Amino acid sequence: MNKLFKFIAISEGISYLVLFFNMLVIKRFDLELYKSLLFPIGMAHGLLFISYVALAFIIWKNQQWNFKEFCIVQVASLLPFGTFYIEKKYLKNA
């Protein structure tokens, strides 16, 4: 389960950055490409985000996180590079 969470954390972070790239860069140059990529990228990011949050709840006790660490893991899902930090700091033994 820890390896799955590590994979989801990295994938969620990458999808977040790709979504930002699509919104901030591609939109400026090619509006049609932006519109065609928005739904699939957004859907993938949404599913990965929900998976990240749900798996964090599931492995909370398995990793023996206290409530503060659990909150840090959850808040990191909202920051652009937060999941990469969590993967390095809290999931290094996975």
Jmol script that loads the backbone (N, CA, C; Angstrom):
load data "model"
ATOM      1  N   MET A   1       0.821  -1.191   0.000  1.00  0.00           N
ATOM      2  CA  MET A   1       0.000   0.000   0.000  1.00  0.00           C
ATOM      3  C   MET A   1       0.870   1.263   0.000  1.00  0.00           C
ATOM      4  N   ASN A   2       2.024   1.199   0.665  1.00  0.00           N
ATOM      5  CA  ASN A   2       2.905   2.361   0.708  1.00  0.00           C
ATOM      6  C   ASN A   2       3.491   2.682  -0.663  1.00  0.00           C
ATOM      7  N   LYS A   3       3.824   1.656  -1.439  1.00  0.00           N
ATOM      8  CA  LYS A   3       4.356   1.885  -2.790  1.00  0.00           C
ATOM      9  C   LYS A   3       3.292   2.521  -3.678  1.00  0.00           C
ATOM     10  N   LEU A   4       2.051   2.077  -3.516  1.00  0.00           N
ATOM     11  CA  LEU A   4       0.948   2.661  -4.284  1.00  0.00           C
ATOM     12  C   LEU A   4       0.772   4.128  -3.911  1.00  0.00           C
ATOM     13  N   PHE A   5       0.823   4.436  -2.615  1.00  0.00           N
ATOM     14  CA  PHE A   5       0.689   5.827  -2.178  1.00  0.00           C
ATOM     15  C   PHE A   5       1.835   6.681  -2.698  1.00  0.00           C
ATOM     16  N   LYS A   6       3.033   6.127  -2.704  1.00  0.00           N
ATOM     17  CA  LYS A   6       4.189   6.853  -3.232  1.00  0.00           C
ATOM     18  C   LYS A   6       4.004   7.145  -4.717  1.00  0.00           C
ATOM     19  N   PHE A   7       3.543   6.160  -5.473  1.00  0.00           N
ATOM     20  CA  PHE A   7       3.277   6.348  -6.905  1.00  0.00           C
ATOM     21  C   PHE A   7       2.192   7.397  -7.128  1.00  0.00           C
ATOM     22  N   ILE A   8       1.111   7.327  -6.343  1.00  0.00           N
ATOM     23  CA  ILE A   8       0.014   8.286  -6.476  1.00  0.00           C
ATOM     24  C   ILE A   8       0.495   9.691  -6.110  1.00  0.00           C
ATOM     25  N   ALA A   9       1.324   9.810  -5.071  1.00  0.00           N
ATOM     26  CA  ALA A   9       1.830  11.120  -4.660  1.00  0.00           C
ATOM     27  C   ALA A   9       2.661  11.759  -5.773  1.00  0.00           C
ATOM     28  N   ILE A  10       3.544  10.995  -6.375  1.00  0.00           N
ATOM     29  CA  ILE A  10       4.368  11.526  -7.462  1.00  0.00           C
ATOM     30  C   ILE A  10       3.501  11.859  -8.677  1.00  0.00           C
ATOM     31  N   SER A  11       2.584  10.975  -9.016  1.00  0.00           N
ATOM     32  CA  SER A  11       1.706  11.203 -10.169  1.00  0.00           C
ATOM     33  C   SER A  11       0.809  12.417  -9.960  1.00  0.00           C
ATOM     34  N   GLU A  12       0.308  12.601  -8.743  1.00  0.00           N
ATOM     35  CA  GLU A  12      -0.547  13.747  -8.447  1.00  0.00           C
ATOM     36  C   GLU A  12       0.243  15.042  -8.564  1.00  0.00           C
ATOM     37  N   GLY A  13       1.466  15.042  -8.085  1.00  0.00           N
ATOM     38  CA  GLY A  13       2.310  16.223  -8.209  1.00  0.00           C
ATOM     39  C   GLY A  13       2.611  16.572  -9.657  1.00  0.00           C
ATOM     40  N   ILE A  14       2.904  15.559 -10.455  1.00  0.00           N
ATOM     41  CA  ILE A  14       3.176  15.789 -11.881  1.00  0.00           C
ATOM     42  C   ILE A  14       1.926  16.289 -12.589  1.00  0.00           C
ATOM     43  N   SER A  15       0.776  15.690 -12.295  1.00  0.00           N
ATOM     44  CA  SER A  15      -0.461  16.123 -12.953  1.00  0.00           C
ATOM     45  C   SER A  15      -0.818  17.555 -12.569  1.00  0.00           C
ATOM     46  N   TYR A  16      -0.518  17.941 -11.325  1.00  0.00           N
ATOM     47  CA  TYR A  16      -0.760  19.316 -10.876  1.00  0.00           C
ATOM     48  C   TYR A  16       0.098  20.290 -11.679  1.00  0.00           C
ATOM     49  N   LEU A  17       1.360  19.952 -11.876  1.00  0.00           N
ATOM     50  CA  LEU A  17       2.246  20.823 -12.644  1.00  0.00           C
ATOM     51  C   LEU A  17       1.856  20.872 -14.121  1.00  0.00           C
ATOM     52  N   VAL A  18       1.442  19.742 -14.674  1.00  0.00           N
ATOM     53  CA  VAL A  18       0.994  19.712 -16.074  1.00  0.00           C
ATOM     54  C   VAL A  18      -0.265  20.546 -16.244  1.00  0.00           C
ATOM     55  N   LEU A  19      -1.163  20.479 -15.272  1.00  0.00           N
ATOM     56  CA  LEU A  19      -2.382  21.286 -15.320  1.00  0.00           C
ATOM     57  C   LEU A  19      -2.042  22.771 -15.275  1.00  0.00           C
ATOM     58  N   PHE A  20      -1.125  23.164 -14.395  1.00  0.00           N
ATOM     59  CA  PHE A  20      -0.680  24.564 -14.362  1.00  0.00           C
ATOM     60  C   PHE A  20      -0.029  24.971 -15.674  1.00  0.00           C
ATOM     61  N   PHE A  21       0.825  24.104 -16.221  1.00  0.00           N
ATOM     62  CA  PHE A  21       1.484  24.405 -17.492  1.00  0.00           C
ATOM     63  C   PHE A  21       0.449  24.616 -18.587  1.00  0.00           C
ATOM     64  N   ASN A  22      -0.560  23.758 -18.610  1.00  0.00           N
ATOM     65  CA  ASN A  22      -1.615  23.883 -19.621  1.00  0.00           C
ATOM     66  C   ASN A  22      -2.373  25.193 -19.436  1.00  0.00           C
ATOM     67  N   MET A  23      -2.667  25.532 -18.195  1.00  0.00           N
ATOM     68  CA  MET A  23      -3.452  26.740 -17.935  1.00  0.00           C
ATOM     69  C   MET A  23      -2.660  28.024 -18.177  1.00  0.00           C
ATOM     70  N   LEU A  24      -1.385  28.010 -17.857  1.00  0.00           N
ATOM     71  CA  LEU A  24      -0.612  29.246 -17.906  1.00  0.00           C
ATOM     72  C   LEU A  24       0.188  29.444 -19.187  1.00  0.00           C
ATOM     73  N   VAL A  25       0.661  28.369 -19.798  1.00  0.00           N
ATOM     74  CA  VAL A  25       1.543  28.511 -20.958  1.00  0.00           C
ATOM     75  C   VAL A  25       0.821  28.186 -22.261  1.00  0.00           C
ATOM     76  N   ILE A  26       0.242  27.008 -22.348  1.00  0.00           N
ATOM     77  CA  ILE A  26      -0.377  26.591 -23.608  1.00  0.00           C
ATOM     78  C   ILE A  26      -1.557  27.491 -23.958  1.00  0.00           C
ATOM     79  N   LYS A  27      -2.283  27.963 -22.939  1.00  0.00           N
ATOM     80  CA  LYS A  27      -3.428  28.839 -23.193  1.00  0.00           C
ATOM     81  C   LYS A  27      -3.002  30.117 -23.923  1.00  0.00           C
ATOM     82  N   ARG A  28      -1.815  30.590 -23.644  1.00  0.00           N
ATOM     83  CA  ARG A  28      -1.337  31.832 -24.266  1.00  0.00           C
ATOM     84  C   ARG A  28      -1.008  31.654 -25.754  1.00  0.00           C
ATOM     85  N   PHE A  29      -0.598  30.449 -26.138  1.00  0.00           N
ATOM     86  CA  PHE A  29      -0.127  30.251 -27.506  1.00  0.00           C
ATOM     87  C   PHE A  29      -1.133  29.559 -28.419  1.00  0.00           C
ATOM     88  N   ASP A  30      -1.864  28.599 -27.909  1.00  0.00           N
ATOM     89  CA  ASP A  30      -2.759  27.820 -28.764  1.00  0.00           C
ATOM     90  C   ASP A  30      -4.043  27.525 -28.001  1.00  0.00           C
ATOM     91  N   LEU A  31      -5.064  28.331 -28.236  1.00  0.00           N
ATOM     92  CA  LEU A  31      -6.312  28.206 -27.489  1.00  0.00           C
ATOM     93  C   LEU A  31      -7.038  26.905 -27.796  1.00  0.00           C
ATOM     94  N   GLU A  32      -6.957  26.421 -29.016  1.00  0.00           N
ATOM     95  CA  GLU A  32      -7.627  25.167 -29.364  1.00  0.00           C
ATOM     96  C   GLU A  32      -6.977  23.966 -28.677  1.00  0.00           C
ATOM     97  N   LEU A  33      -5.660  23.936 -28.649  1.00  0.00           N
ATOM     98  CA  LEU A  33      -4.961  22.861 -27.952  1.00  0.00           C
ATOM     99  C   LEU A  33      -5.281  22.907 -26.461  1.00  0.00           C
ATOM    100  N   TYR A  34      -5.349  24.114 -25.908  1.00  0.00           N
ATOM    101  CA  TYR A  34      -5.691  24.282 -24.494  1.00  0.00           C
ATOM    102  C   TYR A  34      -7.055  23.671 -24.188  1.00  0.00           C
ATOM    103  N   LYS A  35      -8.032  23.981 -25.012  1.00  0.00           N
ATOM    104  CA  LYS A  35      -9.391  23.469 -24.788  1.00  0.00           C
ATOM    105  C   LYS A  35      -9.454  21.957 -24.928  1.00  0.00           C
ATOM    106  N   SER A  36      -8.692  21.397 -25.855  1.00  0.00           N
ATOM    107  CA  SER A  36      -8.734  19.948 -26.054  1.00  0.00           C
ATOM    108  C   SER A  36      -7.997  19.191 -24.951  1.00  0.00           C
ATOM    109  N   LEU A  37      -7.033  19.830 -24.290  1.00  0.00           N
ATOM    110  CA  LEU A  37      -6.277  19.171 -23.221  1.00  0.00           C
ATOM    111  C   LEU A  37      -6.863  19.405 -21.833  1.00  0.00           C
ATOM    112  N   LEU A  38      -7.707  20.406 -21.684  1.00  0.00           N
ATOM    113  CA  LEU A  38      -8.177  20.782 -20.358  1.00  0.00           C
ATOM    114  C   LEU A  38      -8.957  19.665 -19.673  1.00  0.00           C
ATOM    115  N   PHE A  39      -9.900  19.040 -20.358  1.00  0.00           N
ATOM    116  CA  PHE A  39     -10.715  18.003 -19.725  1.00  0.00           C
ATOM    117  C   PHE A  39      -9.908  16.758 -19.351  1.00  0.00           C
ATOM    118  N   PRO A  40      -9.116  16.173 -20.265  1.00  0.00           N
ATOM    119  CA  PRO A  40      -8.383  14.968 -19.856  1.00  0.00           C
ATOM    120  C   PRO A  40      -7.356  15.218 -18.750  1.00  0.00           C
ATOM    121  N   ILE A  41      -6.666  16.341 -18.815  1.00  0.00           N
ATOM    122  CA  ILE A  41      -5.684  16.643 -17.773  1.00  0.00           C
ATOM    123  C   ILE A  41      -6.394  16.920 -16.457  1.00  0.00           C
ATOM    124  N   GLY A  42      -7.468  17.677 -16.516  1.00  0.00           N
ATOM    125  CA  GLY A  42      -8.228  17.988 -15.307  1.00  0.00           C
ATOM    126  C   GLY A  42      -8.840  16.748 -14.676  1.00  0.00           C
ATOM    127  N   MET A  43      -9.358  15.858 -15.496  1.00  0.00           N
ATOM    128  CA  MET A  43      -9.954  14.619 -14.980  1.00  0.00           C
ATOM    129  C   MET A  43      -8.893  13.724 -14.345  1.00  0.00           C
ATOM    130  N   ALA A  44      -7.753  13.602 -15.001  1.00  0.00           N
ATOM    131  CA  ALA A  44      -6.673  12.775 -14.454  1.00  0.00           C
ATOM    132  C   ALA A  44      -6.186  13.358 -13.121  1.00  0.00           C
ATOM    133  N   HIS A  45      -6.018  14.663 -13.078  1.00  0.00           N
ATOM    134  CA  HIS A  45      -5.568  15.290 -11.837  1.00  0.00           C
ATOM    135  C   HIS A  45      -6.607  15.120 -10.727  1.00  0.00           C
ATOM    136  N   GLY A  46      -7.862  15.272 -11.064  1.00  0.00           N
ATOM    137  CA  GLY A  46      -8.917  15.107 -10.069  1.00  0.00           C
ATOM    138  C   GLY A  46      -8.954  13.706  -9.481  1.00  0.00           C
ATOM    139  N   LEU A  47      -8.834  12.705 -10.332  1.00  0.00           N
ATOM    140  CA  LEU A  47      -8.824  11.315  -9.845  1.00  0.00           C
ATOM    141  C   LEU A  47      -7.594  11.028  -8.994  1.00  0.00           C
ATOM    142  N   LEU A  48      -6.445  11.550  -9.416  1.00  0.00           N
ATOM    143  CA  LEU A  48      -5.224  11.346  -8.634  1.00  0.00           C
ATOM    144  C   LEU A  48      -5.288  12.080  -7.298  1.00  0.00           C
ATOM    145  N   PHE A  49      -5.892  13.266  -7.283  1.00  0.00           N
ATOM    146  CA  PHE A  49      -6.032  14.021  -6.038  1.00  0.00           C
ATOM    147  C   PHE A  49      -6.935  13.276  -5.050  1.00  0.00           C
ATOM    148  N   ILE A  50      -8.055  12.791  -5.522  1.00  0.00           N
ATOM    149  CA  ILE A  50      -8.966  12.033  -4.662  1.00  0.00           C
ATOM    150  C   ILE A  50      -8.294  10.760  -4.168  1.00  0.00           C
ATOM    151  N   SER A  51      -7.548  10.105  -5.039  1.00  0.00           N
ATOM    152  CA  SER A  51      -6.822   8.892  -4.636  1.00  0.00           C
ATOM    153  C   SER A  51      -5.782   9.205  -3.572  1.00  0.00           C
ATOM    154  N   TYR A  52      -5.067  10.307  -3.730  1.00  0.00           N
ATOM    155  CA  TYR A  52      -4.048  10.724  -2.765  1.00  0.00           C
ATOM    156  C   TYR A  52      -4.673  10.942  -1.386  1.00  0.00           C
ATOM    157  N   VAL A  53      -5.759  11.693  -1.346  1.00  0.00           N
ATOM    158  CA  VAL A  53      -6.412  12.002  -0.074  1.00  0.00           C
ATOM    159  C   VAL A  53      -6.970  10.729   0.567  1.00  0.00           C
ATOM    160  N   ALA A  54      -7.621   9.885  -0.234  1.00  0.00           N
ATOM    161  CA  ALA A  54      -8.194   8.648   0.305  1.00  0.00           C
ATOM    162  C   ALA A  54      -7.107   7.700   0.814  1.00  0.00           C
ATOM    163  N   LEU A  55      -6.037   7.537   0.058  1.00  0.00           N
ATOM    164  CA  LEU A  55      -4.949   6.660   0.498  1.00  0.00           C
ATOM    165  C   LEU A  55      -4.236   7.206   1.731  1.00  0.00           C
ATOM    166  N   ALA A  56      -4.166   8.521   1.860  1.00  0.00           N
ATOM    167  CA  ALA A  56      -3.566   9.100   3.067  1.00  0.00           C
ATOM    168  C   ALA A  56      -4.379   8.719   4.293  1.00  0.00           C
ATOM    169  N   PHE A  57      -5.702   8.727   4.170  1.00  0.00           N
ATOM    170  CA  PHE A  57      -6.550   8.288   5.280  1.00  0.00           C
ATOM    171  C   PHE A  57      -6.338   6.808   5.577  1.00  0.00           C
ATOM    172  N   ILE A  58      -6.195   6.015   4.534  1.00  0.00           N
ATOM    173  CA  ILE A  58      -6.064   4.568   4.720  1.00  0.00           C
ATOM    174  C   ILE A  58      -4.743   4.205   5.389  1.00  0.00           C
ATOM    175  N   ILE A  59      -3.654   4.832   4.979  1.00  0.00           N
ATOM    176  CA  ILE A  59      -2.347   4.439   5.526  1.00  0.00           C
ATOM    177  C   ILE A  59      -1.893   5.299   6.697  1.00  0.00           C
ATOM    178  N   TRP A  60      -2.765   6.163   7.199  1.00  0.00           N
ATOM    179  CA  TRP A  60      -2.437   7.026   8.328  1.00  0.00           C
ATOM    180  C   TRP A  60      -1.922   6.217   9.513  1.00  0.00           C
ATOM    181  N   LYS A  61      -2.631   5.186   9.900  1.00  0.00           N
ATOM    182  CA  LYS A  61      -2.215   4.357  11.042  1.00  0.00           C
ATOM    183  C   LYS A  61      -1.053   3.432  10.679  1.00  0.00           C
ATOM    184  N   ASN A  62      -1.035   2.964   9.444  1.00  0.00           N
ATOM    185  CA  ASN A  62       0.032   2.069   8.999  1.00  0.00           C
ATOM    186  C   ASN A  62       1.397   2.753   9.080  1.00  0.00           C
ATOM    187  N   GLN A  63       1.463   4.015   8.730  1.00  0.00           N
ATOM    188  CA  GLN A  63       2.714   4.774   8.772  1.00  0.00           C
ATOM    189  C   GLN A  63       3.010   5.330  10.159  1.00  0.00           C
ATOM    190  N   GLN A  64       2.059   5.193  11.074  1.00  0.00           N
ATOM    191  CA  GLN A  64       2.186   5.694  12.450  1.00  0.00           C
ATOM    192  C   GLN A  64       2.434   7.200  12.482  1.00  0.00           C
ATOM    193  N   TRP A  65       1.691   7.929  11.649  1.00  0.00           N
ATOM    194  CA  TRP A  65       1.751   9.375  11.660  1.00  0.00           C
ATOM    195  C   TRP A  65       0.932   9.896  12.828  1.00  0.00           C
ATOM    196  N   ASN A  66       1.406  10.961  13.488  1.00  0.00           N
ATOM    197  CA  ASN A  66       0.552  11.625  14.457  1.00  0.00           C
ATOM    198  C   ASN A  66      -0.367  12.578  13.687  1.00  0.00           C
ATOM    199  N   PHE A  67      -1.254  13.257  14.394  1.00  0.00           N
ATOM    200  CA  PHE A  67      -2.243  14.089  13.711  1.00  0.00           C
ATOM    201  C   PHE A  67      -1.584  15.246  12.958  1.00  0.00           C
ATOM    202  N   LYS A  68      -0.518  15.820  13.512  1.00  0.00           N
ATOM    203  CA  LYS A  68       0.179  16.925  12.849  1.00  0.00           C
ATOM    204  C   LYS A  68       0.789  16.468  11.524  1.00  0.00           C
ATOM    205  N   GLU A  69       1.448  15.320  11.524  1.00  0.00           N
ATOM    206  CA  GLU A  69       2.035  14.792  10.282  1.00  0.00           C
ATOM    207  C   GLU A  69       0.945  14.473   9.264  1.00  0.00           C
ATOM    208  N   PHE A  70      -0.153  13.920   9.730  1.00  0.00           N
ATOM    209  CA  PHE A  70      -1.264  13.626   8.827  1.00  0.00           C
ATOM    210  C   PHE A  70      -1.795  14.902   8.186  1.00  0.00           C
ATOM    211  N   CYS A  71      -1.928  15.965   8.967  1.00  0.00           N
ATOM    212  CA  CYS A  71      -2.391  17.244   8.418  1.00  0.00           C
ATOM    213  C   CYS A  71      -1.393  17.811   7.415  1.00  0.00           C
ATOM    214  N   ILE A  72      -0.100  17.654   7.684  1.00  0.00           N
ATOM    215  CA  ILE A  72       0.929  18.110   6.740  1.00  0.00           C
ATOM    216  C   ILE A  72       0.807  17.353   5.418  1.00  0.00           C
ATOM    217  N   VAL A  73       0.586  16.047   5.494  1.00  0.00           N
ATOM    218  CA  VAL A  73       0.419  15.226   4.286  1.00  0.00           C
ATOM    219  C   VAL A  73      -0.799  15.690   3.497  1.00  0.00           C
ATOM    220  N   GLN A  74      -1.880  16.012   4.193  1.00  0.00           N
ATOM    221  CA  GLN A  74      -3.096  16.450   3.498  1.00  0.00           C
ATOM    222  C   GLN A  74      -2.925  17.849   2.895  1.00  0.00           C
ATOM    223  N   VAL A  75      -2.322  18.770   3.624  1.00  0.00           N
ATOM    224  CA  VAL A  75      -2.132  20.135   3.109  1.00  0.00           C
ATOM    225  C   VAL A  75      -1.154  20.141   1.932  1.00  0.00           C
ATOM    226  N   ALA A  76      -0.201  19.228   1.946  1.00  0.00           N
ATOM    227  CA  ALA A  76       0.773  19.162   0.855  1.00  0.00           C
ATOM    228  C   ALA A  76       0.119  18.853  -0.484  1.00  0.00           C
ATOM    229  N   SER A  77      -1.039  18.222  -0.456  1.00  0.00           N
ATOM    230  CA  SER A  77      -1.725  17.920  -1.716  1.00  0.00           C
ATOM    231  C   SER A  77      -2.249  19.182  -2.383  1.00  0.00           C
ATOM    232  N   LEU A  78      -2.316  20.287  -1.656  1.00  0.00           N
ATOM    233  CA  LEU A  78      -2.816  21.541  -2.215  1.00  0.00           C
ATOM    234  C   LEU A  78      -1.710  22.436  -2.753  1.00  0.00           C
ATOM    235  N   LEU A  79      -0.466  22.111  -2.450  1.00  0.00           N
ATOM    236  CA  LEU A  79       0.673  22.922  -2.884  1.00  0.00           C
ATOM    237  C   LEU A  79       1.322  22.299  -4.115  1.00  0.00           C
ATOM    238  N   PRO A  80       1.785  23.120  -5.062  1.00  0.00           N
ATOM    239  CA  PRO A  80       2.320  22.568  -6.306  1.00  0.00           C
ATOM    240  C   PRO A  80       3.435  21.536  -6.152  1.00  0.00           C
ATOM    241  N   PHE A  81       4.383  21.720  -5.263  1.00  0.00           N
ATOM    242  CA  PHE A  81       5.465  20.753  -5.093  1.00  0.00           C
ATOM    243  C   PHE A  81       5.341  19.993  -3.777  1.00  0.00           C
ATOM    244  N   GLY A  82       4.211  20.107  -3.130  1.00  0.00           N
ATOM    245  CA  GLY A  82       4.018  19.501  -1.820  1.00  0.00           C
ATOM    246  C   GLY A  82       4.090  17.994  -1.805  1.00  0.00           C
ATOM    247  N   THR A  83       3.542  17.342  -2.805  1.00  0.00           N
ATOM    248  CA  THR A  83       3.546  15.878  -2.813  1.00  0.00           C
ATOM    249  C   THR A  83       4.951  15.322  -3.020  1.00  0.00           C
ATOM    250  N   PHE A  84       5.808  16.066  -3.711  1.00  0.00           N
ATOM    251  CA  PHE A  84       7.190  15.625  -3.865  1.00  0.00           C
ATOM    252  C   PHE A  84       7.922  15.684  -2.525  1.00  0.00           C
ATOM    253  N   TYR A  85       7.631  16.720  -1.739  1.00  0.00           N
ATOM    254  CA  TYR A  85       8.209  16.843  -0.395  1.00  0.00           C
ATOM    255  C   TYR A  85       7.742  15.688   0.483  1.00  0.00           C
ATOM    256  N   ILE A  86       6.473  15.366   0.433  1.00  0.00           N
ATOM    257  CA  ILE A  86       5.915  14.268   1.236  1.00  0.00           C
ATOM    258  C   ILE A  86       6.551  12.950   0.825  1.00  0.00           C
ATOM    259  N   GLU A  87       6.722  12.753  -0.464  1.00  0.00           N
ATOM    260  CA  GLU A  87       7.321  11.514  -0.952  1.00  0.00           C
ATOM    261  C   GLU A  87       8.744  11.359  -0.418  1.00  0.00           C
ATOM    262  N   LYS A  88       9.500  12.431  -0.368  1.00  0.00           N
ATOM    263  CA  LYS A  88      10.879  12.348   0.117  1.00  0.00           C
ATOM    264  C   LYS A  88      10.960  12.225   1.638  1.00  0.00           C
ATOM    265  N   LYS A  89      10.127  12.978   2.353  1.00  0.00           N
ATOM    266  CA  LYS A  89      10.237  13.032   3.808  1.00  0.00           C
ATOM    267  C   LYS A  89       9.513  11.886   4.514  1.00  0.00           C
ATOM    268  N   TYR A  90       8.294  11.586   4.098  1.00  0.00           N
ATOM    269  CA  TYR A  90       7.463  10.638   4.841  1.00  0.00           C
ATOM    270  C   TYR A  90       7.374   9.259   4.201  1.00  0.00           C
ATOM    271  N   LEU A  91       7.736   9.136   2.945  1.00  0.00           N
ATOM    272  CA  LEU A  91       7.580   7.853   2.256  1.00  0.00           C
ATOM    273  C   LEU A  91       8.910   7.274   1.776  1.00  0.00           C
ATOM    274  N   LYS A  92       9.994   7.640   2.394  1.00  0.00           N
ATOM    275  CA  LYS A  92      11.294   7.171   1.911  1.00  0.00           C
ATOM    276  C   LYS A  92      11.497   5.675   2.147  1.00  0.00           C
ATOM    277  N   ASN A  93      10.769   5.081   3.075  1.00  0.00           N
ATOM    278  CA  ASN A  93      10.939   3.641   3.344  1.00  0.00           C
ATOM    279  C   ASN A  93       9.995   2.773   2.521  1.00  0.00           C
ATOM    280  N   ALA A  94       9.185   3.377   1.663  1.00  0.00           N
ATOM    281  CA  ALA A  94       8.235   2.584   0.868  1.00  0.00           C
ATOM    282  C   ALA A  94       8.929   1.908  -0.296  1.00  0.00           C
TER     283      ALA A  94
END
end "model"
wireframe off; spacefill off
backbone 0.3
color backbone group
